């Protein structure tokens, strides 16, 4: 029996949305062996959709994505662009 797991993350970082999105998108593009299907879009907010068949893969991808979000935000804040 195969189960599917998914998560949706929506982030609003105001003026930093585009910079954070580009950081996340670049990381996602160059990770071909990713066991999850991760889609990202930028509108008013950043939306991240993650689908996988393994709960552990979903957890790992969520942890990595959230850490990268925090790091991107912290980096922008540290230089105050």
Buried (B, 14 or more C-beta within 10 A) or exposed (E): EEEEBEBEBEBEBEEBBEBBBEBBBEBBEEEEEBEBEBEBEBEEEBBBBBBBEBEEBBEBBBEBBEEBBEEBBEBBEEEEE
